[in-house]
Amino acid sequence: MSGPAQSITVEGAAREEVCPYYHQAVELIGKRWTGAIVEALLPAPRRFSEIAQAIPQISDRLLSMRLRELEGEEIVERQVMDGSPVRVEYALTHKGRALEPAISALRLWAREWLQP
């Protein structure tokens, strides 16, 4: 990965490159349904079926895929609870919880500027 954004001069005009870290973050959270999954997990850990109910348009297959991707990025952790039957919950990690200010700001922006 490249380092922080740098200024480049093109024909005498300074141009700022997009920060590669910002770009990576937007690509990760901007994947279809990923932001909604993170938002659904902000209040508390949830079981798979509870996440699916919170996002009724997502298919089980895609939800499962996105949860695995978020686990791989250490944004979500899968917790297996002992018992009969075994319960599985998904929770945001510390890294995932750190997204809360960005998710909240985006939610406020969307409510003000986007039409339902």
Phi and psi in radians as a Rosetta constraint file:
Dihedral C 1 N 2 CA 2 C 2 CIRCULARHARMONIC -1.255 0.35
Dihedral N 2 CA 2 C 2 N 3 CIRCULARHARMONIC 2.873 0.35
Dihedral C 2 N 3 CA 3 C 3 CIRCULARHARMONIC -1.407 0.35
Dihedral N 3 CA 3 C 3 N 4 CIRCULARHARMONIC -2.885 0.35
Dihedral C 3 N 4 CA 4 C 4 CIRCULARHARMONIC -1.030 0.35
Dihedral N 4 CA 4 C 4 N 5 CIRCULARHARMONIC 2.809 0.35
Dihedral C 4 N 5 CA 5 C 5 CIRCULARHARMONIC -1.024 0.35
Dihedral N 5 CA 5 C 5 N 6 CIRCULARHARMONIC 2.557 0.35
Dihedral C 5 N 6 CA 6 C 6 CIRCULARHARMONIC -2.210 0.35
Dihedral N 6 CA 6 C 6 N 7 CIRCULARHARMONIC 2.670 0.35
Dihedral C 6 N 7 CA 7 C 7 CIRCULARHARMONIC -1.462 0.35
Dihedral N 7 CA 7 C 7 N 8 CIRCULARHARMONIC 2.451 0.35
Dihedral C 7 N 8 CA 8 C 8 CIRCULARHARMONIC -2.199 0.35
Dihedral N 8 CA 8 C 8 N 9 CIRCULARHARMONIC 2.407 0.35
Dihedral C 8 N 9 CA 9 C 9 CIRCULARHARMONIC -1.729 0.35
Dihedral N 9 CA 9 C 9 N 10 CIRCULARHARMONIC 2.163 0.35
Dihedral C 9 N 10 CA 10 C 10 CIRCULARHARMONIC -2.124 0.35
Dihedral N 10 CA 10 C 10 N 11 CIRCULARHARMONIC 2.009 0.35
Dihedral C 10 N 11 CA 11 C 11 CIRCULARHARMONIC 0.835 0.35
Dihedral N 11 CA 11 C 11 N 12 CIRCULARHARMONIC 0.786 0.35
Dihedral C 11 N 12 CA 12 C 12 CIRCULARHARMONIC 1.479 0.35
Dihedral N 12 CA 12 C 12 N 13 CIRCULARHARMONIC -0.111 0.35
Dihedral C 12 N 13 CA 13 C 13 CIRCULARHARMONIC -1.880 0.35
Dihedral N 13 CA 13 C 13 N 14 CIRCULARHARMONIC 2.259 0.35
Dihedral C 13 N 14 CA 14 C 14 CIRCULARHARMONIC -1.294 0.35
Dihedral N 14 CA 14 C 14 N 15 CIRCULARHARMONIC 2.389 0.35
Dihedral C 14 N 15 CA 15 C 15 CIRCULARHARMONIC -2.318 0.35
Dihedral N 15 CA 15 C 15 N 16 CIRCULARHARMONIC 2.253 0.35
Dihedral C 15 N 16 CA 16 C 16 CIRCULARHARMONIC -1.607 0.35
Dihedral N 16 CA 16 C 16 N 17 CIRCULARHARMONIC 2.214 0.35
Dihedral C 16 N 17 CA 17 C 17 CIRCULARHARMONIC -1.321 0.35
Dihedral N 17 CA 17 C 17 N 18 CIRCULARHARMONIC 2.665 0.35
Dihedral C 17 N 18 CA 18 C 18 CIRCULARHARMONIC -1.188 0.35
Dihedral N 18 CA 18 C 18 N 19 CIRCULARHARMONIC 2.354 0.35
Dihedral C 18 N 19 CA 19 C 19 CIRCULARHARMONIC -1.101 0.35
Dihedral N 19 CA 19 C 19 N 20 CIRCULARHARMONIC 2.187 0.35
Dihedral C 19 N 20 CA 20 C 20 CIRCULARHARMONIC -1.127 0.35
Dihedral N 20 CA 20 C 20 N 21 CIRCULARHARMONIC -0.512 0.35
Dihedral C 20 N 21 CA 21 C 21 CIRCULARHARMONIC -1.217 0.35
Dihedral N 21 CA 21 C 21 N 22 CIRCULARHARMONIC -0.729 0.35
Dihedral C 21 N 22 CA 22 C 22 CIRCULARHARMONIC -1.063 0.35
Dihedral N 22 CA 22 C 22 N 23 CIRCULARHARMONIC -0.817 0.35
Dihedral C 22 N 23 CA 23 C 23 CIRCULARHARMONIC -1.036 0.35
Dihedral N 23 CA 23 C 23 N 24 CIRCULARHARMONIC -0.762 0.35
Dihedral C 23 N 24 CA 24 C 24 CIRCULARHARMONIC -1.096 0.35
Dihedral N 24 CA 24 C 24 N 25 CIRCULARHARMONIC -0.731 0.35
Dihedral C 24 N 25 CA 25 C 25 CIRCULARHARMONIC -1.122 0.35
Dihedral N 25 CA 25 C 25 N 26 CIRCULARHARMONIC -0.770 0.35
Dihedral C 25 N 26 CA 26 C 26 CIRCULARHARMONIC -1.129 0.35
Dihedral N 26 CA 26 C 26 N 27 CIRCULARHARMONIC -0.719 0.35
Dihedral C 26 N 27 CA 27 C 27 CIRCULARHARMONIC -1.119 0.35
Dihedral N 27 CA 27 C 27 N 28 CIRCULARHARMONIC -0.664 0.35
Dihedral C 27 N 28 CA 28 C 28 CIRCULARHARMONIC -1.209 0.35
Dihedral N 28 CA 28 C 28 N 29 CIRCULARHARMONIC -0.979 0.35
Dihedral C 28 N 29 CA 29 C 29 CIRCULARHARMONIC -1.309 0.35
Dihedral N 29 CA 29 C 29 N 30 CIRCULARHARMONIC -0.427 0.35
Dihedral C 29 N 30 CA 30 C 30 CIRCULARHARMONIC -1.423 0.35
Dihedral N 30 CA 30 C 30 N 31 CIRCULARHARMONIC -0.071 0.35
Dihedral C 30 N 31 CA 31 C 31 CIRCULARHARMONIC -1.082 0.35
Dihedral N 31 CA 31 C 31 N 32 CIRCULARHARMONIC 2.558 0.35
Dihedral C 31 N 32 CA 32 C 32 CIRCULARHARMONIC -0.908 0.35
Dihedral N 32 CA 32 C 32 N 33 CIRCULARHARMONIC 2.178 0.35
Dihedral C 32 N 33 CA 33 C 33 CIRCULARHARMONIC 1.353 0.35
Dihedral N 33 CA 33 C 33 N 34 CIRCULARHARMONIC -0.207 0.35
Dihedral C 33 N 34 CA 34 C 34 CIRCULARHARMONIC -1.115 0.35
Dihedral N 34 CA 34 C 34 N 35 CIRCULARHARMONIC -0.808 0.35
Dihedral C 34 N 35 CA 35 C 35 CIRCULARHARMONIC -1.065 0.35
Dihedral N 35 CA 35 C 35 N 36 CIRCULARHARMONIC -0.667 0.35
Dihedral C 35 N 36 CA 36 C 36 CIRCULARHARMONIC -1.157 0.35
Dihedral N 36 CA 36 C 36 N 37 CIRCULARHARMONIC -0.652 0.35
Dihedral C 36 N 37 CA 37 C 37 CIRCULARHARMONIC -1.130 0.35
Dihedral N 37 CA 37 C 37 N 38 CIRCULARHARMONIC -0.810 0.35
Dihedral C 37 N 38 CA 38 C 38 CIRCULARHARMONIC -1.059 0.35
Dihedral N 38 CA 38 C 38 N 39 CIRCULARHARMONIC -0.774 0.35
Dihedral C 38 N 39 CA 39 C 39 CIRCULARHARMONIC -1.081 0.35
Dihedral N 39 CA 39 C 39 N 40 CIRCULARHARMONIC -0.693 0.35
Dihedral C 39 N 40 CA 40 C 40 CIRCULARHARMONIC -1.128 0.35
Dihedral N 40 CA 40 C 40 N 41 CIRCULARHARMONIC -0.488 0.35
Dihedral C 40 N 41 CA 41 C 41 CIRCULARHARMONIC -1.611 0.35
Dihedral N 41 CA 41 C 41 N 42 CIRCULARHARMONIC -0.116 0.35
Dihedral C 41 N 42 CA 42 C 42 CIRCULARHARMONIC -1.063 0.35
Dihedral N 42 CA 42 C 42 N 43 CIRCULARHARMONIC -0.776 0.35
Dihedral C 42 N 43 CA 43 C 43 CIRCULARHARMONIC -1.156 0.35
Dihedral N 43 CA 43 C 43 N 44 CIRCULARHARMONIC -0.672 0.35
Dihedral C 43 N 44 CA 44 C 44 CIRCULARHARMONIC -3.035 0.35
Dihedral N 44 CA 44 C 44 N 45 CIRCULARHARMONIC 2.847 0.35
Dihedral C 44 N 45 CA 45 C 45 CIRCULARHARMONIC -1.047 0.35
Dihedral N 45 CA 45 C 45 N 46 CIRCULARHARMONIC 2.623 0.35
Dihedral C 45 N 46 CA 46 C 46 CIRCULARHARMONIC -2.429 0.35
Dihedral N 46 CA 46 C 46 N 47 CIRCULARHARMONIC 2.699 0.35
Dihedral C 46 N 47 CA 47 C 47 CIRCULARHARMONIC -1.400 0.35
Dihedral N 47 CA 47 C 47 N 48 CIRCULARHARMONIC 2.847 0.35
Dihedral C 47 N 48 CA 48 C 48 CIRCULARHARMONIC -0.930 0.35
Dihedral N 48 CA 48 C 48 N 49 CIRCULARHARMONIC -0.827 0.35
Dihedral C 48 N 49 CA 49 C 49 CIRCULARHARMONIC -1.128 0.35
Dihedral N 49 CA 49 C 49 N 50 CIRCULARHARMONIC -0.551 0.35
Dihedral C 49 N 50 CA 50 C 50 CIRCULARHARMONIC -1.238 0.35
Dihedral N 50 CA 50 C 50 N 51 CIRCULARHARMONIC -0.646 0.35
Dihedral C 50 N 51 CA 51 C 51 CIRCULARHARMONIC -1.162 0.35
Dihedral N 51 CA 51 C 51 N 52 CIRCULARHARMONIC -0.760 0.35
Dihedral C 51 N 52 CA 52 C 52 CIRCULARHARMONIC -1.064 0.35
Dihedral N 52 CA 52 C 52 N 53 CIRCULARHARMONIC -0.660 0.35
Dihedral C 52 N 53 CA 53 C 53 CIRCULARHARMONIC -1.193 0.35
Dihedral N 53 CA 53 C 53 N 54 CIRCULARHARMONIC -0.607 0.35
Dihedral C 53 N 54 CA 54 C 54 CIRCULARHARMONIC -1.244 0.35
Dihedral N 54 CA 54 C 54 N 55 CIRCULARHARMONIC -0.427 0.35
Dihedral C 54 N 55 CA 55 C 55 CIRCULARHARMONIC -2.226 0.35
Dihedral N 55 CA 55 C 55 N 56 CIRCULARHARMONIC 1.287 0.35
Dihedral C 55 N 56 CA 56 C 56 CIRCULARHARMONIC -1.099 0.35
Dihedral N 56 CA 56 C 56 N 57 CIRCULARHARMONIC -0.348 0.35
Dihedral C 56 N 57 CA 57 C 57 CIRCULARHARMONIC -1.406 0.35
Dihedral N 57 CA 57 C 57 N 58 CIRCULARHARMONIC -0.251 0.35
Dihedral C 57 N 58 CA 58 C 58 CIRCULARHARMONIC -1.466 0.35
Dihedral N 58 CA 58 C 58 N 59 CIRCULARHARMONIC 2.467 0.35
Dihedral C 58 N 59 CA 59 C 59 CIRCULARHARMONIC -1.402 0.35
Dihedral N 59 CA 59 C 59 N 60 CIRCULARHARMONIC 2.718 0.35
Dihedral C 59 N 60 CA 60 C 60 CIRCULARHARMONIC -1.056 0.35
Dihedral N 60 CA 60 C 60 N 61 CIRCULARHARMONIC -0.682 0.35
Dihedral C 60 N 61 CA 61 C 61 CIRCULARHARMONIC -1.085 0.35
Dihedral N 61 CA 61 C 61 N 62 CIRCULARHARMONIC -0.814 0.35
Dihedral C 61 N 62 CA 62 C 62 CIRCULARHARMONIC -1.221 0.35
Dihedral N 62 CA 62 C 62 N 63 CIRCULARHARMONIC -0.660 0.35
Dihedral C 62 N 63 CA 63 C 63 CIRCULARHARMONIC -1.070 0.35
Dihedral N 63 CA 63 C 63 N 64 CIRCULARHARMONIC -0.773 0.35
Dihedral C 63 N 64 CA 64 C 64 CIRCULARHARMONIC -1.076 0.35
Dihedral N 64 CA 64 C 64 N 65 CIRCULARHARMONIC -0.747 0.35
Dihedral C 64 N 65 CA 65 C 65 CIRCULARHARMONIC -1.102 0.35
Dihedral N 65 CA 65 C 65 N 66 CIRCULARHARMONIC -0.820 0.35
Dihedral C 65 N 66 CA 66 C 66 CIRCULARHARMONIC -1.142 0.35
Dihedral N 66 CA 66 C 66 N 67 CIRCULARHARMONIC -0.689 0.35
Dihedral C 66 N 67 CA 67 C 67 CIRCULARHARMONIC -1.078 0.35
Dihedral N 67 CA 67 C 67 N 68 CIRCULARHARMONIC -0.726 0.35
Dihedral C 67 N 68 CA 68 C 68 CIRCULARHARMONIC -1.100 0.35
Dihedral N 68 CA 68 C 68 N 69 CIRCULARHARMONIC -0.725 0.35
Dihedral C 68 N 69 CA 69 C 69 CIRCULARHARMONIC -1.087 0.35
Dihedral N 69 CA 69 C 69 N 70 CIRCULARHARMONIC -0.764 0.35
Dihedral C 69 N 70 CA 70 C 70 CIRCULARHARMONIC -1.179 0.35
Dihedral N 70 CA 70 C 70 N 71 CIRCULARHARMONIC -0.565 0.35
Dihedral C 70 N 71 CA 71 C 71 CIRCULARHARMONIC -1.127 0.35
Dihedral N 71 CA 71 C 71 N 72 CIRCULARHARMONIC -0.768 0.35
Dihedral C 71 N 72 CA 72 C 72 CIRCULARHARMONIC -1.064 0.35
Dihedral N 72 CA 72 C 72 N 73 CIRCULARHARMONIC -0.554 0.35
Dihedral C 72 N 73 CA 73 C 73 CIRCULARHARMONIC -1.524 0.35
Dihedral N 73 CA 73 C 73 N 74 CIRCULARHARMONIC 0.021 0.35
Dihedral C 73 N 74 CA 74 C 74 CIRCULARHARMONIC 1.059 0.35
Dihedral N 74 CA 74 C 74 N 75 CIRCULARHARMONIC 0.624 0.35
Dihedral C 74 N 75 CA 75 C 75 CIRCULARHARMONIC -1.723 0.35
Dihedral N 75 CA 75 C 75 N 76 CIRCULARHARMONIC -0.540 0.35
Dihedral C 75 N 76 CA 76 C 76 CIRCULARHARMONIC -2.188 0.35
Dihedral N 76 CA 76 C 76 N 77 CIRCULARHARMONIC 2.512 0.35
Dihedral C 76 N 77 CA 77 C 77 CIRCULARHARMONIC -2.128 0.35
Dihedral N 77 CA 77 C 77 N 78 CIRCULARHARMONIC 2.511 0.35
Dihedral C 77 N 78 CA 78 C 78 CIRCULARHARMONIC -1.698 0.35
Dihedral N 78 CA 78 C 78 N 79 CIRCULARHARMONIC 2.161 0.35
Dihedral C 78 N 79 CA 79 C 79 CIRCULARHARMONIC -2.013 0.35
Dihedral N 79 CA 79 C 79 N 80 CIRCULARHARMONIC 2.134 0.35
Dihedral C 79 N 80 CA 80 C 80 CIRCULARHARMONIC -1.725 0.35
Dihedral N 80 CA 80 C 80 N 81 CIRCULARHARMONIC 2.117 0.35
Dihedral C 80 N 81 CA 81 C 81 CIRCULARHARMONIC -1.714 0.35
Dihedral N 81 CA 81 C 81 N 82 CIRCULARHARMONIC 2.237 0.35
Dihedral C 81 N 82 CA 82 C 82 CIRCULARHARMONIC -1.125 0.35
Dihedral N 82 CA 82 C 82 N 83 CIRCULARHARMONIC 2.679 0.35
Dihedral C 82 N 83 CA 83 C 83 CIRCULARHARMONIC 2.454 0.35
Dihedral N 83 CA 83 C 83 N 84 CIRCULARHARMONIC -3.135 0.35
Dihedral C 83 N 84 CA 84 C 84 CIRCULARHARMONIC -2.247 0.35
Dihedral N 84 CA 84 C 84 N 85 CIRCULARHARMONIC 1.973 0.35
Dihedral C 84 N 85 CA 85 C 85 CIRCULARHARMONIC -1.343 0.35
Dihedral N 85 CA 85 C 85 N 86 CIRCULARHARMONIC 2.843 0.35
Dihedral C 85 N 86 CA 86 C 86 CIRCULARHARMONIC -1.168 0.35
Dihedral N 86 CA 86 C 86 N 87 CIRCULARHARMONIC 2.350 0.35
Dihedral C 86 N 87 CA 87 C 87 CIRCULARHARMONIC -1.863 0.35
Dihedral N 87 CA 87 C 87 N 88 CIRCULARHARMONIC 2.466 0.35
Dihedral C 87 N 88 CA 88 C 88 CIRCULARHARMONIC -2.108 0.35
Dihedral N 88 CA 88 C 88 N 89 CIRCULARHARMONIC 2.228 0.35
Dihedral C 88 N 89 CA 89 C 89 CIRCULARHARMONIC -2.133 0.35
Dihedral N 89 CA 89 C 89 N 90 CIRCULARHARMONIC 2.669 0.35
Dihedral C 89 N 90 CA 90 C 90 CIRCULARHARMONIC -2.008 0.35
Dihedral N 90 CA 90 C 90 N 91 CIRCULARHARMONIC 2.373 0.35
Dihedral C 90 N 91 CA 91 C 91 CIRCULARHARMONIC -2.412 0.35
Dihedral N 91 CA 91 C 91 N 92 CIRCULARHARMONIC 2.674 0.35
Dihedral C 91 N 92 CA 92 C 92 CIRCULARHARMONIC -1.304 0.35
Dihedral N 92 CA 92 C 92 N 93 CIRCULARHARMONIC 2.443 0.35
Dihedral C 92 N 93 CA 93 C 93 CIRCULARHARMONIC -1.389 0.35
Dihedral N 93 CA 93 C 93 N 94 CIRCULARHARMONIC -3.136 0.35
Dihedral C 93 N 94 CA 94 C 94 CIRCULARHARMONIC -1.031 0.35
Dihedral N 94 CA 94 C 94 N 95 CIRCULARHARMONIC -0.722 0.35
Dihedral C 94 N 95 CA 95 C 95 CIRCULARHARMONIC -1.085 0.35
Dihedral N 95 CA 95 C 95 N 96 CIRCULARHARMONIC -0.719 0.35
Dihedral C 95 N 96 CA 96 C 96 CIRCULARHARMONIC -1.188 0.35
Dihedral N 96 CA 96 C 96 N 97 CIRCULARHARMONIC -0.716 0.35
Dihedral C 96 N 97 CA 97 C 97 CIRCULARHARMONIC -1.115 0.35
Dihedral N 97 CA 97 C 97 N 98 CIRCULARHARMONIC -0.496 0.35
Dihedral C 97 N 98 CA 98 C 98 CIRCULARHARMONIC -1.140 0.35
Dihedral N 98 CA 98 C 98 N 99 CIRCULARHARMONIC -0.244 0.35
Dihedral C 98 N 99 CA 99 C 99 CIRCULARHARMONIC -1.389 0.35
Dihedral N 99 CA 99 C 99 N 100 CIRCULARHARMONIC -0.184 0.35
Dihedral C 99 N 100 CA 100 C 100 CIRCULARHARMONIC -0.943 0.35
Dihedral N 100 CA 100 C 100 N 101 CIRCULARHARMONIC -0.823 0.35
Dihedral C 100 N 101 CA 101 C 101 CIRCULARHARMONIC -1.057 0.35
Dihedral N 101 CA 101 C 101 N 102 CIRCULARHARMONIC -0.679 0.35
Dihedral C 101 N 102 CA 102 C 102 CIRCULARHARMONIC -1.196 0.35
Dihedral N 102 CA 102 C 102 N 103 CIRCULARHARMONIC -0.743 0.35
Dihedral C 102 N 103 CA 103 C 103 CIRCULARHARMONIC -1.130 0.35
Dihedral N 103 CA 103 C 103 N 104 CIRCULARHARMONIC -0.750 0.35
Dihedral C 103 N 104 CA 104 C 104 CIRCULARHARMONIC -1.111 0.35
Dihedral N 104 CA 104 C 104 N 105 CIRCULARHARMONIC -0.746 0.35
Dihedral C 104 N 105 CA 105 C 105 CIRCULARHARMONIC -1.128 0.35
Dihedral N 105 CA 105 C 105 N 106 CIRCULARHARMONIC -0.710 0.35
Dihedral C 105 N 106 CA 106 C 106 CIRCULARHARMONIC -1.161 0.35
Dihedral N 106 CA 106 C 106 N 107 CIRCULARHARMONIC -0.683 0.35
Dihedral C 106 N 107 CA 107 C 107 CIRCULARHARMONIC -1.060 0.35
Dihedral N 107 CA 107 C 107 N 108 CIRCULARHARMONIC -0.792 0.35
Dihedral C 107 N 108 CA 108 C 108 CIRCULARHARMONIC -1.108 0.35
Dihedral N 108 CA 108 C 108 N 109 CIRCULARHARMONIC -0.759 0.35
Dihedral C 108 N 109 CA 109 C 109 CIRCULARHARMONIC -1.063 0.35
Dihedral N 109 CA 109 C 109 N 110 CIRCULARHARMONIC -0.797 0.35
Dihedral C 109 N 110 CA 110 C 110 CIRCULARHARMONIC -1.089 0.35
Dihedral N 110 CA 110 C 110 N 111 CIRCULARHARMONIC -0.712 0.35
Dihedral C 110 N 111 CA 111 C 111 CIRCULARHARMONIC -1.146 0.35
Dihedral N 111 CA 111 C 111 N 112 CIRCULARHARMONIC -0.561 0.35
Dihedral C 111 N 112 CA 112 C 112 CIRCULARHARMONIC -1.434 0.35
Dihedral N 112 CA 112 C 112 N 113 CIRCULARHARMONIC -0.637 0.35
Dihedral C 112 N 113 CA 113 C 113 CIRCULARHARMONIC -1.944 0.35
Dihedral N 113 CA 113 C 113 N 114 CIRCULARHARMONIC -0.277 0.35
Dihedral C 113 N 114 CA 114 C 114 CIRCULARHARMONIC -1.888 0.35
Dihedral N 114 CA 114 C 114 N 115 CIRCULARHARMONIC 2.597 0.35
Dihedral C 114 N 115 CA 115 C 115 CIRCULARHARMONIC -1.601 0.35
Dihedral N 115 CA 115 C 115 N 116 CIRCULARHARMONIC 2.477 0.35
